Amino acid sequence: MPKKRDFLARIGAKLDIPREALPGGFGLFMSGQNEIIVRGYRKILRYGREEIELSLGKTRLNIEGEDLFCTLLTAESVTICGNIRRLTFCAGEEYAH
């Protein structure tokens, strides 16, 4: 499926469309260690003060820290604040619990 991703990346670049707006795309924006904005997430899988887990399609993002909470939630993005200690991506076989 790499050919499809390459095609989407080329089309997105020509049309000036952000990668997270294309199928399978996501983007992360951090402000220090206290705020992260995740665009292109699919759903929240786990929500707690020490861990928030997001589905990014075939990839999962674990955000670990202290006093984590969502400050903004839209269909396109989620903003998480708190003392962020670690970000972990899992895909493929690692994705299964």
FENBEL-V155478 format. One line per field, one symbol per residue. psi: psi as a letter, one per 40 degrees, with the letter a starting at -180 (. if undefined). Layout:
BEGIN
psi: ???
END
This chain:
BEGIN
psi: edddddddddddddefhideeiheiiihhigaeehhhhieidihdhhidehhhihfbeiihhhiaifiihdhhiddihhhiaghdihhhhibdddh.
END
